[in-house]
Every structure is written in C-alpha cells, then in structure tokens.
Amino acid sequence: MNAPHELRPKNVPPAPPAVDLLTRFRTVREATMRRVAPLSAEDCCAQSTPDASPVKWHLAHTSWFFETFILERFEPDFVPHHPAFRMLFNSYYNGIGERHLRAHRGLITRPSYAQVLAYRAAVDARVEALVCGLHATAVDAPTIANLLALGLQHEQQHQELIMTDVLHLLSMNPLQPAYHGVAQLHASTLAEQLHWRWFEAGIVMIGHDEVDFCFDNEGPRHRQFVERFALASRLVTNGEFRAFVEDGGYDEPAFWLSEGWDWVRANDLRQPLYWRHDAETGWQEFGLHGLQPMDAQAALAHVSFYEADAYARWAGARLPTEAEWESAVAADDGSALSQAFDTCWQWTASSYAPYPGYAPQEGALGEYNGKFMVNQYVLRGGSCGTPAGHARATYRNFFPAMARWQFSGIRLAQSAPRGY
C-alpha cells in the first residue's frame, strides 16, 4: 500500500443508517490504536527511512483526511483544529495546498505525540456528531457516507503501513527489539508441497464491477486475453530463497534485470532485507516478533521486484501478470491456491498502469491514485499485516521495483510449452 487510492466516480447510493456508519467508524479507528498500543511515544515519533513515516504522522494524517475531506466540506461553521495541520499532515495533495516533505516527517517533533492523540480524539468527536446529524439533504448524506467509507479504507491502508514502518524502525535498533502485543505474524507452519495449477487460454474479465466499494484503480471491469499458464499453489519459502542466496544468486548477473543488477551492486546486497547471518548463529530473520532463527518453512517476505524476478529466473519460472493472478484466484475452488490474501503481497510482472477507460475523480481526491501510474509494479493479494476484510481479488497494490520494506513475497508462474 503505497499511495492511498480513491473511490471511482459512480452513482451515489443511499446512505447507510447512522448507527451503522458510527459502528464502522469506531471499529476501524479503534483497530488503529490497538496496533499502536504496544509502542512508546519515542517509537511513534521516529522515521527510519524516507520511504516510511512515523506512527505519529500516520495517526495525524488519517485524522487529517477526515477533517479535510469531510468536516471542512460538511460541518456547519467549520473551524480547523489547528491551521498548521493542513500543511503538516498533507501527504501529496497539491490541490489542498502546501505540504511538508515526506523525508522530513520525523523532524516534526511538535505537535507532540500527546497533541496528535488529542487531535485524533477531537476529529473523532466531530465526525461522530456530523454522522449523528445526517438529516441533511438527500445528496449530502450519501456523499458523506461514501467519503466516510473511503476514509476508513484509507485508514486501513495506514494500519498496514504502521506495521511495516515500525518493523523497519525496530530493525535499525542494534538491540533488535520485538514489537510487543501481537503474536508472530509469520505463522510457522510446515509448507505444503508446491504443485502447479494450470489455467486454460481464453478471454477473462478483470477489474471490479463497482457494485460496492472499490478504489478507482480497480476499474473499469474489462476483458483481457491470457495464454495457458500455471500458478504455484503456494508462496516461495525462506528455505527455497535461501538456496538461491547460497547458490550465489546475488552474484550472478544472468538472473537480474539490468537495472536490478545495478541496484544490487550499488547497495552491495547479498540477501533479503531482514535476514541476518553469521558463523555462530547461522541464518536468522528479524520480524515483528524480534530476531529469531530463520524458519525455512515460512513464506519469504520483504523482497523487491528485482529480487522476485531474479529468483523466478533462477527457479526456471517467471512472475505472473496481474490478469493471470486475478483470473486464477477468481477461478480457484478455494483449495488449490493457498496464501492468496493473508501472508504476503505478491509481485506481478505488470507495470502499474490505468485500465482501459480509467478516469480519475475530479478535484484533490483525483490525485489519490492516477498520478502514481508510472515506474511502479503491481502486487496482488494481501499480507499478514492487511486488516481483515480489506483485501479482495481486484485490489491493485503498487510499489517501485526496489521497494522491499513491505510484506512482499513471490508466487511463481509458468507459461505453457511452445507449440502447445
């Protein structure tokens, strides 16, 4: 979940009852704070890489979203909680105005963490008061409901980003501390035997039907042709990728795209992001549960597109296209393809680009998605950090090819032999 996404313009449906909106709003907002609960104020204020954000910023930005796109527009006699917050916690909406540099978010020592929590509580109270008063016009109530749904989906994206950003932050601490408060997210279970599920060539339907919520990059629904292909029944494991590492995979340019090889050489890379190795302890992996002996049966995580593509070449396979992935998951009977949504996002070979007929929404919210459709690759599925109910088969996550601090893994694909 890189840049947040946006609702596709469509006919505005009737607004759900206020009690349903409030329940949903409170559930999601409380879920965010449960993820933050194990952290100290110091944990929440640091930024370990320009690609990540401090937890404090995530908490403020998600509140800023509701204040900016709902309260400012619909609250009677709106007054901003603090005028400076409009700039400090704006992520990338140029249509809103000035914004603080992403790489410098960790320098925002003021407002304090306590003041951000107070901001969050104030926004919660004002949004709830607005929802309780949804006896406005027939147009306003459904629009507010739609924007609220979008804001909650946006917050769920940041719930996962909180976990990935905290993991990177803790990994930079020489004490290698664990994130306390959750069980080990990478379930240590015996990996099933990998087998191939074949799918026949044909025209498949791709994209969301837009009957219920979707981000605008998931539509319009359209046809694509796929040749006969196969997907691996499960994700690549640590043990399988370790064989690539120990076989000199990071030293063999034949497996790497040219840009990926330059990236490996420039950064002197020899292994995935959170792997550790020395003669005394052997292979270890740092995760939200701390530094632990590597579980060879666990799904590989935190690899870049470059690493995923290189491994696939070494293994005599390839990465799937997003059309193959989505059509296979839609056609699956629920047992042939495991780990589709609950383990790691899966890199595809598809560049992040608009679907035929795509059009961004007008106004500042139109910046949410379409302007990022360049120099990025699509990931499909979901991860152990994705909130329950947030992922779906049409969901298009996207990151630059070198990104690997997210829960990103590999599902292999194969093409049918030539002449089939």
C-alpha positions as CSV (number, residue, x, y, z in Angstrom):
1,M,0.0,0.0,0.0
2,N,1.9,2.8,-1.2
3,A,-0.1,5.9,-2.2
4,P,-3.6,5.7,-1.0
5,H,-6.3,5.1,-3.6
6,E,-9.6,6.7,-4.4
7,L,-13.2,5.9,-5.0
8,R,-14.3,5.7,-8.6
9,P,-17.0,8.2,-9.6
10,K,-20.3,6.5,-9.8
11,N,-23.9,7.0,-8.9
12,V,-24.1,7.8,-5.2
13,P,-26.1,5.0,-3.4
14,P,-28.4,5.7,-0.4
15,A,-26.6,6.4,2.8
16,P,-26.5,3.6,5.4
17,P,-28.2,4.2,8.7
18,A,-26.1,6.5,11.0
19,V,-25.7,3.7,13.6
20,D,-24.0,1.5,11.0
21,L,-21.7,4.3,9.9
22,L,-20.8,5.1,13.5
23,T,-20.1,1.4,14.3
24,R,-17.9,1.0,11.3
25,F,-16.1,4.3,12.1
26,R,-15.4,3.4,15.7
27,T,-14.3,-0.1,14.8
28,V,-11.7,1.0,12.3
29,R,-10.4,3.9,14.4
30,E,-10.1,1.7,17.5
31,A,-8.3,-1.0,15.5
32,T,-5.6,1.5,14.6
33,M,-5.0,2.4,18.2
34,R,-4.7,-1.3,19.1
35,R,-1.8,-1.6,16.7
36,V,-0.2,1.4,18.2
37,A,-0.8,0.4,21.9
38,P,2.4,-1.6,22.3
39,L,4.6,1.3,21.2
40,S,6.1,4.1,23.3
41,A,5.9,7.8,22.4
42,E,9.5,7.6,21.3
43,D,8.7,4.7,19.0
44,C,5.9,6.7,17.4
45,C,8.0,9.8,16.6
46,A,11.0,8.4,14.7
47,Q,11.4,7.9,11.0
48,S,13.9,5.3,9.9
49,T,13.8,5.8,6.1
50,P,12.3,8.4,3.7
51,D,10.0,5.6,2.4
52,A,8.4,5.2,5.8
53,S,6.6,7.6,8.1
54,P,6.5,8.0,11.9
55,V,3.5,6.4,13.6
56,K,2.6,9.8,15.0
57,W,2.4,11.1,11.4
58,H,0.1,8.2,10.4
59,L,-2.2,8.9,13.3
60,A,-2.4,12.6,12.4
61,H,-2.7,12.1,8.6
62,T,-5.6,9.7,8.8
63,S,-7.4,12.2,11.1
64,W,-6.4,15.0,8.7
65,F,-8.1,13.0,5.9
66,F,-11.5,13.1,7.7
67,E,-11.1,16.7,8.7
68,T,-10.1,17.9,5.3
69,F,-12.4,15.9,3.0
70,I,-15.5,15.6,5.3
71,L,-15.5,18.1,8.1
72,E,-14.2,21.1,6.1
73,R,-16.9,20.4,3.5
74,F,-19.9,19.5,5.5
75,E,-19.5,20.6,9.1
76,P,-21.6,23.7,9.9
77,D,-19.3,26.6,10.9
78,F,-16.2,24.5,10.3
79,V,-13.0,25.7,12.2
80,P,-9.8,23.8,11.7
81,H,-8.4,22.0,14.7
82,H,-5.1,23.8,14.1
83,P,-4.4,25.8,11.0
84,A,-0.8,24.4,10.6
85,F,-2.0,20.8,10.5
86,R,-3.4,21.3,7.0
87,M,0.2,21.6,5.7
88,L,2.0,19.3,8.2
89,F,-0.2,16.3,7.6
90,N,-1.0,16.6,3.9
91,S,0.7,13.7,2.2
92,Y,0.8,14.6,-1.5
93,Y,-2.4,16.5,-2.4
94,N,-1.2,19.5,-4.3
95,G,-4.8,20.6,-4.7
96,I,-5.1,21.1,-1.0
97,G,-2.0,23.3,-0.7
98,E,1.5,23.2,0.7
99,R,2.8,20.0,2.3
100,H,5.7,19.0,4.4
101,L,8.4,16.9,2.8
102,R,7.9,13.2,3.2
103,A,11.5,12.6,4.0
104,H,11.4,15.1,6.9
105,R,8.3,13.8,8.7
106,G,10.5,12.5,11.5
107,L,11.6,16.1,12.2
108,I,8.1,17.1,13.2
109,T,8.7,17.0,17.0
110,R,5.9,19.4,17.5
111,P,3.0,18.9,17.8
112,S,3.8,16.3,20.5
113,Y,2.5,12.7,20.4
114,A,0.0,13.7,23.1
115,Q,-1.2,16.6,21.0
116,V,-1.7,14.3,18.0
117,L,-3.8,11.9,20.1
118,A,-5.8,14.9,21.2
119,Y,-6.3,15.9,17.6
120,R,-7.4,12.4,16.8
121,A,-9.9,12.4,19.6
122,A,-11.3,15.8,18.5
123,V,-11.8,14.7,14.9
124,D,-13.5,11.5,16.1
125,A,-16.0,13.5,18.2
126,R,-16.7,15.9,15.3
127,V,-17.2,13.2,12.7
128,E,-19.5,11.3,15.1
129,A,-21.5,14.4,15.7
130,L,-21.8,15.0,11.9
131,V,-22.9,11.5,11.3
132,C,-25.5,11.6,14.0
133,G,-26.9,14.7,12.4
134,L,-27.2,13.1,8.9
135,H,-30.7,14.5,8.3
136,A,-29.2,16.8,5.7
137,T,-30.2,16.8,2.1
138,A,-30.7,13.6,0.2
139,V,-27.5,14.4,-1.7
140,D,-25.3,15.3,1.3
141,A,-26.0,12.2,3.4
142,P,-25.0,9.7,0.7
143,T,-21.9,11.7,-0.2
144,I,-20.8,11.9,3.4
145,A,-21.3,8.2,3.7
146,N,-19.2,7.5,0.6
147,L,-16.4,9.8,1.8
148,L,-16.5,8.1,5.2
149,A,-16.2,4.7,3.6
150,L,-13.2,5.9,1.6
151,G,-11.6,7.5,4.7
152,L,-11.9,4.2,6.6
153,Q,-10.4,2.2,3.7
154,H,-7.6,4.7,3.6
155,E,-7.1,4.3,7.4
156,Q,-6.9,0.5,6.9
157,Q,-4.1,1.0,4.4
158,H,-2.3,3.1,7.0
159,Q,-2.9,0.3,9.6
160,E,-0.7,-1.9,7.5
161,L,1.8,0.8,6.8
162,I,2.1,1.3,10.6
163,M,3.3,-2.3,10.9
164,T,5.7,-2.2,8.0
165,D,7.2,1.2,9.1
166,V,7.5,0.1,12.8
167,L,9.2,-3.1,11.7
168,H,11.8,-1.2,9.7
169,L,12.3,1.3,12.6
170,L,12.9,-1.5,15.1
171,S,15.3,-3.3,12.7
172,M,17.6,-0.3,12.8
173,N,18.0,-0.6,16.6
174,P,21.1,-2.6,17.5
175,L,19.2,-4.1,20.4
176,Q,16.8,-5.7,17.8
177,P,13.7,-5.2,19.9
178,A,10.5,-7.0,19.3
179,Y,7.2,-5.3,18.6
180,H,5.2,-6.4,21.6
181,G,1.5,-7.0,21.7
182,V,0.9,-9.4,18.8
183,A,1.7,-13.0,18.2
184,Q,4.2,-13.9,15.5
185,L,2.6,-12.8,12.3
186,H,4.5,-15.1,10.0
187,A,2.9,-18.4,11.0
188,S,5.5,-21.1,11.5
189,T,3.8,-24.0,9.7
190,L,5.1,-26.8,7.5
191,A,4.9,-25.6,3.9
192,E,2.8,-27.7,1.7
193,Q,4.4,-29.4,-1.3
194,L,4.4,-27.0,-4.2
195,H,2.4,-28.0,-7.1
196,W,1.2,-26.2,-10.3
197,R,-2.4,-25.2,-11.0
198,W,-2.9,-24.9,-14.8
199,F,-5.4,-22.5,-16.4
200,E,-6.5,-22.6,-20.0
201,A,-6.1,-19.8,-22.5
202,G,-9.0,-17.5,-23.1
203,I,-10.7,-14.2,-22.5
204,V,-11.0,-13.3,-18.8
205,M,-12.8,-10.5,-17.1
206,I,-10.6,-8.3,-14.9
207,G,-11.4,-5.5,-12.6
208,H,-14.1,-4.6,-10.0
209,D,-17.7,-4.4,-11.0
210,E,-18.1,-1.3,-8.8
211,V,-21.3,-2.6,-7.2
212,D,-19.8,-2.0,-3.8
213,F,-16.7,-0.2,-2.6
214,C,-13.5,-0.2,-4.7
215,F,-10.6,2.1,-5.4
216,D,-10.7,3.7,-8.7
217,N,-7.6,1.9,-10.0
218,E,-9.6,-1.4,-9.7
219,G,-11.9,-0.5,-12.6
220,P,-13.4,-0.4,-15.1
221,R,-14.0,-4.1,-15.4
222,H,-12.8,-5.2,-18.8
223,R,-11.7,-8.2,-20.9
224,Q,-8.2,-9.5,-21.3
225,F,-6.8,-12.5,-23.2
226,V,-4.4,-14.8,-21.3
227,E,-2.5,-17.7,-22.8
228,R,-2.4,-21.0,-21.0
229,F,-0.4,-20.6,-17.7
230,A,0.1,-22.1,-14.3
231,L,0.5,-20.6,-10.9
232,A,2.3,-22.2,-7.9
233,S,0.0,-23.5,-5.3
234,R,1.8,-21.5,-2.5
235,L,4.3,-18.8,-2.0
236,V,8.1,-19.2,-2.1
237,T,9.5,-20.1,1.3
238,N,12.6,-18.8,3.2
239,G,14.3,-22.2,2.6
240,E,13.7,-22.0,-1.1
241,F,15.0,-18.5,-1.4
242,R,18.0,-19.3,0.8
243,A,19.0,-21.9,-1.8
244,F,19.1,-19.1,-4.3
245,V,21.3,-17.0,-2.0
246,E,23.6,-19.8,-1.2
247,D,23.9,-20.7,-4.9
248,G,25.4,-17.2,-5.5
249,G,22.2,-15.7,-6.9
250,Y,23.1,-12.2,-5.8
251,D,26.4,-12.6,-7.6
252,E,25.2,-13.8,-11.0
253,P,24.1,-11.1,-13.4
254,A,22.4,-13.5,-15.7
255,F,19.4,-13.7,-13.3
256,W,18.9,-10.0,-13.0
257,L,17.3,-7.3,-15.0
258,S,20.0,-4.7,-15.9
259,E,18.5,-2.0,-13.5
260,G,18.1,-4.6,-10.8
261,W,21.8,-5.7,-11.2
262,D,22.9,-2.1,-10.9
263,W,20.8,-1.8,-7.7
264,V,22.3,-4.9,-6.2
265,R,25.8,-3.8,-6.9
266,A,25.3,-0.2,-5.8
267,N,23.8,-1.4,-2.4
268,D,26.1,-4.4,-2.0
269,L,23.2,-6.7,-1.4
270,R,23.5,-10.4,-0.6
271,Q,20.2,-11.4,1.0
272,P,16.6,-10.1,1.7
273,L,16.1,-7.1,3.9
274,Y,15.6,-8.6,7.3
275,W,17.9,-11.7,7.0
276,R,20.9,-11.9,9.3
277,H,23.8,-14.4,9.1
278,D,27.0,-15.2,10.9
279,A,29.1,-18.3,11.5
280,E,27.9,-18.7,15.1
281,T,24.1,-18.3,14.8
282,G,23.6,-19.2,11.2
283,W,20.6,-17.7,9.4
284,Q,18.2,-15.5,11.4
285,E,15.3,-13.3,10.4
286,F,14.1,-10.1,12.1
287,G,10.4,-9.6,12.3
288,L,7.7,-8.0,14.5
289,H,8.4,-10.8,16.9
290,G,12.1,-9.9,17.1
291,L,15.2,-11.6,15.9
292,Q,14.6,-15.3,15.6
293,P,16.2,-18.4,14.0
294,M,15.1,-18.5,10.4
295,D,12.0,-20.6,9.7
296,A,12.8,-22.3,6.4
297,Q,9.1,-23.3,6.0
298,A,7.7,-19.8,6.4
299,A,6.8,-17.7,3.4
300,L,9.6,-15.4,2.2
301,A,8.8,-11.7,2.8
302,H,10.4,-8.3,2.2
303,V,11.9,-8.8,-1.2
304,S,11.9,-6.3,-4.1
305,F,10.5,-6.8,-7.6
306,Y,14.1,-7.1,-8.7
307,E,14.7,-10.0,-6.2
308,A,11.5,-11.6,-7.0
309,D,12.2,-11.6,-10.7
310,A,15.7,-12.8,-10.3
311,Y,14.6,-15.7,-8.1
312,A,11.9,-16.7,-10.6
313,R,14.5,-16.8,-13.4
314,W,16.9,-18.9,-11.3
315,A,14.0,-21.3,-10.5
316,G,13.1,-21.7,-14.2
317,A,9.8,-19.9,-13.8
318,R,8.5,-16.3,-14.0
319,L,6.3,-13.9,-12.2
320,P,2.6,-13.9,-13.1
321,T,0.9,-11.0,-14.8
322,E,-1.9,-9.3,-12.7
323,A,-4.5,-10.6,-15.2
324,E,-3.3,-14.2,-14.7
325,W,-3.2,-13.7,-10.9
326,E,-6.7,-12.2,-10.7
327,S,-8.4,-14.6,-13.1
328,A,-6.7,-17.6,-11.4
329,V,-7.9,-16.6,-7.9
330,A,-11.4,-15.9,-9.2
331,A,-11.5,-19.4,-10.9
332,D,-9.9,-21.2,-8.0
333,D,-12.1,-23.5,-5.9
334,G,-10.6,-22.3,-2.7
335,S,-8.2,-25.1,-2.1
336,A,-5.7,-25.1,-5.0
337,L,-4.1,-21.7,-4.4
338,S,-3.2,-21.0,-0.8
339,Q,-1.8,-17.9,0.9
340,A,-3.5,-15.6,-1.6
341,F,-4.6,-12.9,0.9
342,D,-3.2,-13.5,4.4
343,T,0.6,-13.9,4.1
344,C,2.4,-11.6,1.7
345,W,1.6,-9.3,-1.2
346,Q,2.7,-11.0,-4.4
347,W,4.8,-9.2,-7.0
348,T,3.4,-9.4,-10.6
349,A,5.2,-8.7,-13.9
350,S,2.6,-6.0,-14.7
351,S,3.6,-2.3,-14.7
352,Y,1.1,-0.2,-12.7
353,A,-0.9,1.5,-15.5
354,P,-4.6,2.5,-16.0
355,Y,-7.2,0.1,-17.1
356,P,-9.0,0.8,-20.4
357,G,-11.5,3.6,-19.8
358,Y,-10.0,4.7,-16.5
359,A,-10.6,8.3,-15.4
360,P,-9.5,9.8,-12.1
361,Q,-12.0,11.7,-10.0
362,E,-12.1,15.4,-10.3
363,G,-10.6,17.6,-7.6
364,A,-8.0,16.9,-5.0
365,L,-9.1,13.4,-4.4
366,G,-8.3,12.7,-8.0
367,E,-4.6,12.9,-7.1
368,Y,-5.0,9.9,-4.9
369,N,-4.1,7.3,-7.4
370,G,-3.8,8.1,-11.1
371,K,-0.7,10.3,-10.9
372,F,1.3,7.4,-9.5
373,M,0.8,5.2,-12.6
374,V,4.4,5.4,-13.6
375,N,7.6,3.5,-12.7
376,Q,5.8,1.1,-10.4
377,Y,4.8,-2.6,-10.4
378,V,1.6,-4.2,-9.3
379,L,1.3,-6.5,-6.3
380,R,-1.7,-8.6,-5.7
381,G,-3.4,-10.3,-2.7
382,G,-2.8,-9.2,0.8
383,S,-0.5,-9.8,3.7
384,C,-0.3,-10.8,7.4
385,G,-0.5,-7.0,8.1
386,T,-3.5,-6.3,6.0
387,P,-6.6,-5.7,8.1
388,A,-9.3,-8.4,7.9
389,G,-11.8,-7.7,5.2
390,H,-9.7,-5.1,3.4
391,A,-8.2,-7.2,0.7
392,R,-10.0,-8.6,-2.4
393,A,-9.2,-10.2,-5.7
394,T,-9.3,-7.0,-7.7
395,Y,-7.1,-5.0,-5.3
396,R,-4.1,-3.4,-7.0
397,N,-1.3,-2.6,-4.7
398,F,1.8,-1.0,-6.2
399,F,5.4,-0.1,-5.4
400,P,8.6,0.9,-7.1
401,A,10.8,-2.1,-8.2
402,M,13.3,-1.6,-5.4
403,A,10.8,-1.4,-2.5
404,R,11.2,-4.3,0.0
405,W,10.2,-3.0,3.4
406,Q,6.7,-4.1,2.8
407,F,5.3,-7.6,3.3
408,S,6.1,-8.5,-0.3
409,G,6.7,-12.1,-1.5
410,I,6.7,-14.4,-4.5
411,R,4.2,-16.6,-6.2
412,L,5.7,-18.3,-9.3
413,A,4.1,-18.7,-12.7
414,Q,4.8,-20.8,-15.7
415,S,3.9,-20.5,-19.4
416,A,2.7,-23.4,-21.4
417,P,5.5,-25.0,-23.6
418,R,5.9,-23.6,-27.0
419,G,3.8,-25.3,-29.6
420,Y,1.2,-26.3,-27.0
